[in-house]
Amino acid sequence: MRWFLLIGLFCLLLAMPLAAQDATPMVPVTDENLTEMGVVATQIAENVTEYAGLVEEADSKVDHAFNLLGLFELVFGLITFVGTVGAITAGIVGFRGIQQINSAREELIESKKKLEKETSELRESFDKQIALRLKELEETLRFDNAKTLSATAFIPIGERQYRASDYEGAINTYSQALELDANHLVVNQKLAYVYTQKGEIEKAKYHYEKTLQQQANFAPALAGLGFVHRRMAEHVEKEMKSLHNNKPMYDQKEEQRKEILNKAESLLLQALRISPRLVDDDGESWWGVLGGLYKRREQINEAIDAYKRVTEITPNSSYGFGNLALLYMRKNDIEQMLQTYVHVERIAEKEAVAEQGNFWGYADLITSRFALGKAEKAEEVLPTALSLAPAESPYMLQGLAETLADLAKVLPQNTPAIQRAIQRIYDHLKRNGDSAASTQ
């Protein structure tokens, strides 16, 4: 509307000389016209000031004011010229009209100066605010970095506690670290691993997922969450044992188990694509967890391939070889099984000597000796394995008992000695409060 008024005025003034030549009375410059121009100029100044809150927009509006002032100067020049000619020829424009035009022009110039000053002040204020925010950000980052470093310092302590089978101590240490930095990537992952070994699956799942919220492709957390899902499937399998007489419910649980195992496989494969030689906090290859999943699905050949990868990555660990021996047993390849157990016994003996607290090394040593008919030597180290298994993690001993039960099925000559060992394991679990413990 403001532009239309000024352009209309401009066109009107251009037409005034022609009207004078025709001796037709020109439109006079009245107080009303001058007042309208003053209102227009005031509106321009008000609108520019309104948007001057942002520096860039304020600069733009100042430029706009310059352009309007230039147009006003042009219009004023024409008014002065036409007014002068008209005054000479028709006596229409008087001294008072020119004075009022000058006044409107000066007001617009003052508005422009005011805008320039406000823009400069706004820019200065904006720069100060930016400097203040940057300083606050720097201080925040420095404080956050200090918290992260402090939280990181707890990790070696928690690792030592875990290796000593002090799960509660490790959980307490890692929890203190998270009080300093709740989103610490490694601390959340390590705490989740301890919860997994302790059998607190939901807590483990929470911390693994929290880790992955920070970094979606963090391979240790992906593999750990895959293991959690495999353990969840094991819980469903236990529930299924009591549902054989309820086929609809049994079938529903079976579908649930399949879905969970599929999720576990997907997570493990994703982690191993990122880091093919990835090992867990016990130094064992995550290919073993994938092999265990395939074993539960009765995908024996896939499981064998997975455990062969384990033996390539950790050749000095009995873990992969022990599971390969069990898989050969599943295929009824007893000769290959026994040959592999010879290798398992040799490695496990070294592990037991080198790492006095290595439960899995002792478990493999016991299994291999029973398989090779060395029952007395197996029974000699069984008490050590019982003492090393954390009370908070009964599934370790349950796993050993289940492995021995499978072994007894294919080696009937060794069954009596193996059954005695299984009974000792379940008696130990009962004494330590595992209500799920039962004899075979």
N, C-alpha and C positions, 0 to 999 in steps of 0.2 A: 504493500500500500504506500510506503514511504517513497519507494522508487517511482511509482506511478504519479504521485503528486509532483515530484521534482521534474520528471520527464514532461508531464503535462504543462508545468510552468515554463519549462524550456521551450516547448513548441509554441506556447502562447506568445512568448517574448519574440520568437522569430517572426511570428505573424504580424507583430505590432507595426513594423515599418511599412509593410504593404498597406495596412489599414490607414496609416497616416497619409500615404501617397494618394489614396482614394478619397481623402478628406472625410473618412469615416471616423467617428470618435473611437479612440483606443480604450481598451479595458484599463482602468486606472489601477495602480499599485496601492491597495487600501490597507488599513490597519488589520482588517480581517485576514487578507492574504498573508501579510507579514506574520501575524499571530500563528496561522496554520503552519508556516515554515518553521517557526520557532518550536512548535509542538513536535513537528517531525524530527528536528535536530535533537530535541530533548529525549524523544523516544529512542533514537539511535544510540545516544550516550547511555541511557538506562539499560538497553538490551546488551550492549557491549560489556558494561560493568557486571551484569548478571552472570555472564559466562566467563568472567575473568578468573574464576576459581581454579581453572586448570591453566597452566602456563602456556602450553602450546595453543589452546583456544584463545587465550587472552592476546597472544601475539597476532593471531589471525584476525581478531577483531580490531586490533590497532591498525593493521594494514587496511582493513575495511574502512575504518574511519578516515584514514589518509585518502583513500579513493573518493569517499563522499565529499571530503573537504575540497579535493581537486575539482569535483563536479560543481560544488557550490561556488568555488572561485570562478569557474567558467560562467555559471549562471549569473553570478554577481557582476562579472564583467559585462555580460550582455545587458543585464538590467541597467548597469551604469551607462553603457553606451546608448541603449534605446531610450533610457530615461532622459539622458542629456539631449538626444535628438528630439525626443518628444517634447521636452521642456522648451526647446528652441522653437519647434514648429507648432506645438499645440498647447504648451504650458501645463502639461498634465502631471509630470513627476516633479515634486517639490523637494525642497531641502529636508523636510521632516521625513519623507519616505526614504531618501538615501540614508539618512541617519539611522533609521530603524533597521534597514538592511545591514548596515555596518555593525550594528549591535548584535544581530543574529549571527553574523559571520564570526564575531569575536567570541560569542558564546560557544560556537562549535569548536573554535581553536582551543578554548579553555578546556572543553570536554576532552579533546584529543590529548592535551597535556596531562590532564588528570588520569586518563587511561594509561598513558605511558608510565606515569609515576606508580600507579597501582600495579601494573604489570611487572615493573622492576622490583617492587616490594614483594609481590607474589613469588617471583623467581628466586629472590634471596631467601624467602621463607621456605620455599620448596627445597632449595639446596641444603638449608640447615636441617630440614626434616630428614632428607636422604642421608646426610652425614650421621645424624643421630641414630637412624635405623641401622645403618651399616655397622656402627659401633656396637649397638645392642646385639646384632646378629653375630658379630665377631666374638663378643663376650659369651653369648649362648653356645656357640660352637666350641669355644675353648672349654667351657664348663662341661658340655656333653662329651668332648673328647677325654676330659679328665675322668668322667664317670665310666666311660667305656674302657679306658686303660685300667682303672681300678677293678672293674668287673673281670677283665681279662686275667688279672693277677690271681684270681681265685681258681682258674682252670687247672693248673698243675696240682693244686691241693686236692681238688675233686677227683682228678685222675688217679692220684695215689690212693685215695680212700676207696675208689672203685676197684682197683687192682687188689686191694687187701680185702675185698668182699664186704667192705663197710658201706653198704648201699645207703643206709639212713644218713651216715655222715656225709656221703657224696651229695645226696639230695639236699641236705641242709646247706652245704657249701655253695652249691649252684644256685639255690634259692636266695642266699644272701647276695650273690653276684647279680641276680636279676633285680634285686631291690635298688641297685645302683644303675643298672641299665636293663630295663624290662624287655627291650627288643634285641638284646645281644644275640647275634646269629649263632655263634658256636656254643654259648652257654645253654641256650634253649635246646639245641640239638643234643648236647651231651646229657642234659637232664632228662630228655626224652628217652635216650638210650638206657639210662639207669632204670627209669620207670618200666621200660620194656622188660629188662632182665628181672625186675622184681615182680613182674606180672600185673602191674597197674596200667592196663592197656589204654584206658580212656585218658589218663593223665599224659601218657606218652603221646598219644594221638594229638592232644591239644598243643603240646609244645613243638611237635614236628610241624604241625600246620601253621603255628605261629612263626616258626623259622621260615617256612616257604612263603609266608606273606611278605617277608622282608626280601627274600631272594628266591624266585620261583624255580630256578635251575640249580639250587644248592644240592649237589649229588648225595652227600651223606644223609641229608634230611629226606630226600626222595626215597633212598634205599631203606632208611629206617622206617618211614611210613609204610613202605611196602611190607616190611617184616611185621609191623603192627597189624596190618590187614591179614597177613597169613596167620598170625596168632588169633585174630578175631574169628577166622574160619575154623580154627581148632576148637574154639569155645562152642561154635555152632555144632560141630561134629559131636561134641560131648552131649549136647542137648538132644541130638538125633538118636542117641543110643536108647533113650527111654521112650521113643515115639514109634517103635516098630509096629505097635498095635493101633496106631492112629495114622493111617496112610495119608490123608489130606494134609495133616500138620507136618508129617515127615517129608512129604514132597515139597511143601512150602519152605521148610528149613533147608532142604537140599538145593533149591533154587537160590536161596539166600547165600548158602555156602559157595556156590559157583560164582555168583556175582562178586563176592568178597575176594575170592581167589583170583578172579580176572583183574580186579582192581590192583591187587597185590602184584600180580605179574606185570601189569602195565607200568607201575611205579618203579619196580626193580629194573625192568628193561630200560626205562628212561634214564635212570641213574647210571646204569652200566654203559649206555651209549655215550653219556657225557664223560664218564671216567671208567674205562674198562678194567682197570687194575685197582679199583676202589676196595679198601678194607674197612672193617668196622672198628669199634673202639677196643676190641680184643685182638686186633691184628689179623682177623680172618677175612677171607675174600667174600664179598657179598654174592658172588656166584653160588656159594653154598646155600644161601637162603633160597635163591631161585631154584636150585637143584632140589631142595627139600619140598618146595611147592610142587614141582613136577612129580616128585615121588608120591606125594599125597594124591595126585590126580591119576596115578598109575601110568604116567608117561615116562616109563623107565629109560628108554633110549635118550630122551631129552635130558633127563636127570643125570645120566652118565656123562653126557657131553658137558653139562654145567659143572659137575664135580671134577672132570678132567681139567677144566679151566682153572678151578681152584688149585689143583696140584701144580699147575704151571706157574701161577702167581705166588703161591706160598709153598714151595717144594719142601721146606723144612718143618711144615706143620702136618700133624697126623690127621687133621680134620677132614681134608678132602679125600685122602686115601681110605680112611675109616668108612666114610659114606660110600665110596666106590665099592668097597668090599661088601657092604650090605646090599647094594644094588645088584652085584653079581649073584648074591644069594637069592634075590628076588627072581632073577632069571634062571635060577637053579644051576648056575655055573659054579659049582662048589670048588672045583680046582682053581679057577681064577680067583674066587673069594679067598681061599686059603693062602694063595701066593701073595695076594694084596695084604692080607693080615700079617704076613711075615714082615713086610715093609712097614706096616703100621706099628708093630711092636718095637721095631728098631728106632723109629723116629720118636715114638711116645716115651720110650725110656730116656732118651736125651732131653726131651721136654720136661719130664718129671724132675730130672736132676737140675736142669738149668733154671726152671721156674717152679719153686716149691709150692707156689699158690695156684698153679694152673690146674683147675679141676678137670677141664676138658682133656688135657694130656693124660691125666690119670684114668679118666673114663675110657679113653681109647686104649690105654694100656690094659685095663681090665678086660675089655671086650676082646681084644686081639688074643690075649692069653687064654681066655676061655675057648675061643674059636680054635686055637692051636693045641688044645688039650692040656694046657698048663694051669689046671684049676688051682693048685696049691699056691703058685706064684700070683695068680689073679686074686685069690683070697687074702694074700699078704698085704696088698696095696688097697684093698677095698676100704678098710677103716680110714685110710688117708683121704680117699675120695669123699667119704661120708663127712669127714670133718671140714673139708674144703668147700663143700656145697653150701652156699648161704641159706640160712633158714628162711630169709625173705623171698627166696626164689626156688620153691620146691619142684618146679618143672624140670630143673636140671637133673635131679635124681630120678624123677618120673621118666624122663627121656632115656636115661641109662637103663632103667628096668625094662622099658618097652623094647629097647634094642636087644637086650639079653634074651627076652622072651621070644623075639623073632629068631634069634640065633639057635635057641633050643629046638625050634621046630625043624630045622634042617640038619642038626647034629644031635640026633637022639642019644648017642653014646655019651654025650656031655651034659645031658639034660639034668640029672640029679644035682650035680654041682652048681649048675646055672640057676636052678630053682632055689637052692639054698641062698645064693647071693641075692636073688630077687626078693626073697622073704626078708633078708636083713635090711635091704633098702627100704621096703615099705614099713618095717618095724621102726626104723629110724625116723621116717616121715611122720608116723603116728606120734612118736615121742615128742616131736617138735611141733605138734599141733596142726598137721595137715589133715583136715577132715576128709579130703578127697582120696587119701591113700587107701589102697585096698590090695589084698593079695591077688595073684593071678590065678 
